[in-house]
Amino acid sequence: MVNFSHAREKMVEEQIKGRGIKDTRVLEAMKKVERHKFVDEGLHHRAYTDSPLPIGKSQTISQPYIVALMVEKLELKGNEKVLEIGTGSGYLSAILSELCEKVFSIERDTFLAKRARKTLDELGYHNVIVKINDGTLGWKEFAPYDGIIVSAGSPMIPHNLLDQLRENGKLVIPVGDMHQQRLCAVTKKKGRYSTEEVCNCVFVPLIGTEGWNNEDT
């Protein structure tokens, strides 16, 4: 029988804090959110390993370290409004829910969106709104956002997302080809954008108007 609480503590200490994540709020959120609740029961024993896991529909839940790294780059303080592209399992949505005021999450796959919504409701994450749509279009109704985070690799940074970023806001997105990307952290200041390339990474492709076409995958 897996002691999930102990496994989470070990995950944070060894895989996340041990690899350089310093934001104490991010570390506490990673300790609190039950990652095993976002994967199938047959994968519970692997939920706190440092690896992505399949969630169906050819999608994955990202490895814990990458989740922590991306969220740390948003520099959240607690009162922000964040747009998430790629709800997936809902795990990142839950982490963001612990760290900001409101999360607006977009998922293109109906099955994944509905399952994530059910899991988030069961766990009490009610400050997350999930919408089924093309994530590359963003969500203009609630823009601008203090932070935008994209959990899929894109051939470019979608202009829609840049346009919906608040002044001094942060956008974190993997950019590259179908096989490997660079994780980019974009900051908007005085209407201009500066980009920090954080590390190499591999994500599932971002499908949409300003992403990849289904035929490319």
C-alpha positions in Angstrom: 0.0 0.0 0.0 1.5 3.3 -1.1 1.7 6.1 1.5 0.8 8.9 -0.8 1.5 11.7 1.7 5.0 10.4 2.2 5.5 9.9 -1.5 4.5 13.6 -2.1 6.9 14.8 0.5 9.7 12.8 -1.0 8.8 14.0 -4.5 9.0 17.6 -3.5 12.3 17.2 -1.5 14.2 15.2 -4.0 12.7 15.9 -7.4 11.6 19.5 -7.1 13.4 21.4 -4.2 16.4 19.2 -4.8 16.6 20.4 -8.4 16.5 24.0 -7.6 12.8 25.1 -7.2 12.9 27.8 -4.5 9.4 29.4 -4.4 8.0 28.2 -1.1 4.4 28.7 -2.2 5.0 26.4 -5.2 6.7 23.8 -3.0 3.8 23.8 -0.6 1.2 23.5 -3.4 3.1 20.5 -4.8 3.1 18.9 -1.4 -0.7 19.5 -1.0 -2.2 18.5 -4.4 -2.8 14.8 -4.7 -1.3 13.9 -8.1 -2.5 10.3 -7.9 -6.1 11.5 -8.0 -5.4 12.8 -11.5 -4.3 9.5 -13.1 -5.9 6.1 -13.5 -5.9 3.9 -10.4 -3.5 1.5 -12.2 -0.9 4.3 -12.3 -1.2 5.4 -8.6 2.0 3.6 -7.7 3.9 5.8 -10.3 2.1 9.1 -9.5 5.0 10.6 -7.6 7.8 9.5 -9.8 9.6 12.2 -11.9 8.0 11.3 -15.2 5.0 12.2 -17.3 2.2 9.6 -17.3 -0.5 8.8 -19.9 -4.0 10.2 -19.2 -5.7 8.9 -22.4 -6.5 10.6 -25.7 -2.7 10.5 -26.5 -2.1 13.1 -23.8 0.0 13.1 -20.7 0.2 14.6 -17.2 3.6 16.4 -17.1 6.4 15.4 -14.8 6.3 17.1 -11.4 9.5 19.0 -11.9 8.4 20.6 -15.1 5.1 21.6 -13.6 6.9 23.2 -10.7 9.4 24.9 -13.0 6.7 26.4 -15.2 4.6 27.6 -12.3 7.6 29.1 -10.6 8.3 31.2 -13.7 4.8 32.8 -13.4 5.9 34.3 -10.0 2.4 34.1 -8.5 1.6 36.0 -5.3 -2.0 34.9 -4.7 -4.3 37.5 -6.2 -3.7 36.8 -9.9 -6.0 35.7 -12.7 -4.3 32.9 -14.8 -5.1 31.4 -18.1 -4.2 27.8 -18.6 -4.0 26.2 -22.1 -4.4 22.4 -22.0 -6.4 21.3 -19.0 -5.5 17.7 -19.5 -6.0 15.8 -16.3 -6.6 19.0 -14.2 -3.4 18.5 -12.1 -1.8 21.8 -13.1 -5.1 23.5 -12.8 -5.2 22.3 -9.1 -1.7 23.6 -8.5 -2.6 27.0 -10.0 -5.8 27.0 -7.9 -3.7 26.9 -4.7 -1.5 29.8 -5.9 -3.8 32.4 -7.5 -7.3 33.8 -7.2 -8.9 32.4 -10.4 -7.9 29.9 -13.1 -9.4 29.9 -16.6 -8.5 26.6 -18.2 -9.1 25.6 -21.9 -9.1 22.0 -23.1 -9.8 21.1 -26.7 -10.8 17.5 -25.9 -14.4 17.1 -24.5 -13.7 13.8 -22.7 -10.6 15.2 -20.9 -12.3 18.5 -20.0 -15.3 16.8 -18.5 -13.2 14.3 -16.5 -10.9 17.1 -15.3 -13.9 19.1 -14.2 -15.2 16.1 -12.2 -11.9 15.5 -10.5 -11.5 19.2 -9.6 -15.0 19.4 -8.2 -14.5 16.3 -6.1 -11.3 17.7 -4.7 -12.8 21.2 -4.0 -11.0 23.3 -6.6 -13.9 25.6 -7.3 -11.9 28.6 -8.5 -11.1 26.9 -11.7 -13.3 27.4 -14.8 -12.9 24.9 -17.6 -13.9 25.6 -21.2 -13.8 23.3 -24.3 -12.2 25.3 -27.1 -9.1 25.9 -29.2 -6.6 27.0 -26.6 -4.5 29.0 -29.1 -7.3 31.5 -29.3 -7.1 32.3 -25.6 -10.2 33.4 -23.7 -10.8 37.1 -24.6 -13.9 37.4 -22.3 -11.8 37.5 -19.1 -8.5 39.0 -20.5 -6.1 40.4 -19.7 -4.4 37.8 -17.6 -1.6 38.1 -15.0 -0.2 34.8 -16.1 -0.7 32.4 -19.0 0.7 28.9 -19.0 0.7 26.5 -21.9 1.0 22.7 -21.4 1.7 21.7 -25.0 4.5 22.4 -27.5 3.8 25.1 -30.1 5.6 26.0 -33.3 5.3 29.7 -32.3 4.0 31.9 -29.5 0.4 32.4 -30.4 -0.4 36.1 -31.0 -3.8 35.7 -29.3 -2.1 34.8 -26.0 0.4 37.7 -26.2 -2.5 40.1 -26.8 -4.3 38.7 -23.7 -1.3 39.1 -21.4 -1.5 42.0 -18.8 1.2 44.5 -18.5 4.0 43.0 -16.4 2.4 39.6 -16.9 4.2 36.3 -17.6 3.6 33.7 -20.3 5.2 30.3 -20.1 5.1 28.1 -23.2 7.2 25.3 -24.8 8.2 26.4 -28.4 9.8 24.3 -31.0 9.2 21.4 -33.4 7.1 18.3 -32.9 10.0 16.4 -31.2 11.6 18.9 -28.9 11.0 22.4 -27.6 12.5 25.2 -25.5 10.6 26.3 -22.5 10.1 30.0 -22.9 9.1 32.6 -20.2 7.8 35.8 -21.8 7.4 39.0 -19.9 5.3 42.0 -21.1 6.7 45.4 -20.1 5.5 48.7 -21.6 3.8 46.8 -24.5 7.0 45.0 -25.4 7.9 41.3 -24.9 11.1 39.9 -23.6 11.8 36.1 -23.7 13.9 33.9 -21.4 14.7 30.5 -22.7 14.6 28.3 -19.6 15.5 24.7 -20.8 14.9 22.0 -23.3 11.6 20.0 -22.9 9.3 17.7 -24.7 5.5 18.2 -24.7 2.6 16.9 -26.7 1.7 19.2 -29.6 -0.5 22.2 -29.2 -3.3 21.7 -31.7 -5.1 24.8 -32.9 -5.4 27.8 -35.2 -2.0 29.2 -34.0 -0.5 25.8 -33.2 -0.1 22.6 -35.1 -2.8 21.1 -37.4 -4.2 17.6 -36.6 -2.6 16.5 -39.9 0.8 17.4 -38.6 0.6 15.0 -35.6 
